[in-house]
């Protein structure tokens, strides 16, 4: 078994990590629009929220690797390294890594809850961890039923963004939901691109993701629609807060190259840059919202 650090880092799928950071930035922007000021506590809680989100993202990536690996879904795949499917790590080791990541997220989340005083959010955190595991884990994983993109939109869009806003400002205003929808749409777009690449192998393995159900042409249109939705939500956020928030639209420029690949019919490994490009655009939106609100 090859258990070098580089292998485990690759297995964590770094290209997906922007999907964890972007909603925290967007949530901080929403809180700033409400509070109008920041301090040490504000940035400490924001940083801890980022730790929670990153830990959950890494955890779900390892959990996905484990579950797909033991099912044989990853036996013939293109794209990111699969630790179990490639034989570079044992299934037990990858499962342990997933639980360790979830544990880090749980501890950081507990600190966030203690600082904010919103103890009921422990339930939200527990549900998030359960949802992360059952994406591809358990006897009936929802990722195999075409619900992965929906759940990503909910948890790595709305829940992460609005949750961050709530622990920082104590409220969940409409513009926080718009910010969450903006980054959630692109987080879903990342998964659509990933699953679009794997339609053929997923169908053979019985993994009926949303693209596997929609088919290739409609999945490409769906990806473009998610990108458009992100832009609309940014404009809505700016209308409710400050027009400086339109700086976030600069992040959408990073979608030009990915959309050309998707709408141009790119297949297989040629779709890998779409995942990275969509993730960077999501980071651009989150950062643009935060910088724009801060400037205002």
Secondary structure as GFF3:
##gff-version 3
##sequence-region A 1 296
A	DSSP	alpha_helix	5	11	.	.	.	ID=ss1
A	DSSP	three_ten_helix	14	16	.	.	.	ID=ss2
A	DSSP	alpha_helix	18	35	.	.	.	ID=ss3
A	DSSP	alpha_helix	40	71	.	.	.	ID=ss4
A	DSSP	alpha_helix	83	86	.	.	.	ID=ss5
A	DSSP	alpha_helix	91	116	.	.	.	ID=ss6
A	DSSP	alpha_helix	121	133	.	.	.	ID=ss7
A	DSSP	three_ten_helix	142	145	.	.	.	ID=ss8
A	DSSP	alpha_helix	148	153	.	.	.	ID=ss9
A	DSSP	pi_helix	154	159	.	.	.	ID=ss10
A	DSSP	alpha_helix	160	169	.	.	.	ID=ss11
A	DSSP	alpha_helix	174	197	.	.	.	ID=ss12
A	DSSP	alpha_helix	199	205	.	.	.	ID=ss13
A	DSSP	alpha_helix	210	214	.	.	.	ID=ss14
A	DSSP	alpha_helix	216	240	.	.	.	ID=ss15
A	DSSP	three_ten_helix	243	248	.	.	.	ID=ss16
A	DSSP	alpha_helix	249	252	.	.	.	ID=ss17
A	DSSP	alpha_helix	255	263	.	.	.	ID=ss18
A	DSSP	three_ten_helix	268	271	.	.	.	ID=ss19
A	DSSP	alpha_helix	272	295	.	.	.	ID=ss20
###
